[in-house]
Amino acid sequence: VSWTEAHCFLFLVSGAYIAEFSGTHFSYAYLT
């Protein structure tokens, strides 16, 4: 697994977690 792939994966997971936690899932969906 390359660093870029790992970084993208972590970014998506972090974004999904933050979206669920803050209740702004749609906002993050549009940003990604």
MODELLER restraints for C-alpha pairs under 7 A, 6 or more apart:
rsr = mdl.restraints
at = mdl.atoms
rsr.add(forms.Gaussian(group=physical.xy_distance, feature=features.Distance(at['CA:15:A'], at['CA:28:A']), mean=6.63, stdev=0.5))
rsr.add(forms.Gaussian(group=physical.xy_distance, feature=features.Distance(at['CA:19:A'], at['CA:25:A']), mean=4.40, stdev=0.5))
rsr.add(forms.Gaussian(group=physical.xy_distance, feature=features.Distance(at['CA:19:A'], at['CA:28:A']), mean=6.18, stdev=0.5))
